[in-house]
């Protein structure tokens, strides 16, 4: 089975100046011990390059709090990797935005989890986070650095999603990526804020309807059902599903955990995704290629016949697959059925 490496999210540091309610890493604003140093960082990028030419998402924590982040970005660019970054926007300045461009960063993603300061600041855990993010975005736009808006959807901001889409357009973003809450890290403590299966379905159908109404690239992440809805709706409307977009906006498959995507922690732990907290390897102990090719967890997730219960018999399992991290948090098995899916497969289980 083809498992070309398309995306790697690397938690370059766990340190962060915000205290987001949904944070997978429960990140705090202090130095963390044992993070990969510059030499190890370069070696990691070399090893990834041996496997392929994926997009490298430099994330955190807040990656701009790492002193050598521009050197890391420049090195990745030098060896032929496409480097992008996920800062929270509050620390962007004219100086470091220019450094981002000079180091070869092709795009940044900034999260806006509300259409105004009250919602966003409450979610992000810091007063003025919204205004500071907008200021940072304006600097990036003025400098000609491409940016997208990311939004984690919860009950708190569900009604604001249309306004956030409009705001993204007004700010000059190239894309809007929505994320459905996965209850890990601090997210476990706001699980009551997660939207239910019906709201999930309605939201993703609304998102589909925006395709012809906006110039933004639209992508749903941690929401694999969208790729089932995309095909259902396109088929009903006599349309062909478009695969014309590439890179970060590519419309490919729902859950990419272990198939085209992986996550690397600040200390070198390799996981199929940042939300599926199962260690698959350690790049301080083995090569990245060894983990990517031989990890039992990765290889189980690449075999869709191993999916259980409703996901296992679903005719859309090749394009959706269910959120493996959400299944794991709900049941303790990353092969179990997606707990937030209302779709009933045509084939009945025995």
PyMOL commands that set and color helices and strands:
alter all, ss='L'
color gray80, all
select helices_A, chain A and resi 38-51+63-65+69-78+94-102+117-124+129-143+158-171+185-193+197-209+225-236+247-249+288-294+296-301+304-306+309-313+324-331
alter helices_A, ss='H'
color red, helices_A
select strands_A, chain A and resi 7-11+55-59+82-85+108-111+147-153+175-180+217-221+261-264+269-271+281-282
alter strands_A, ss='S'
color yellow, strands_A
deselect
rebuild
show_as cartoon
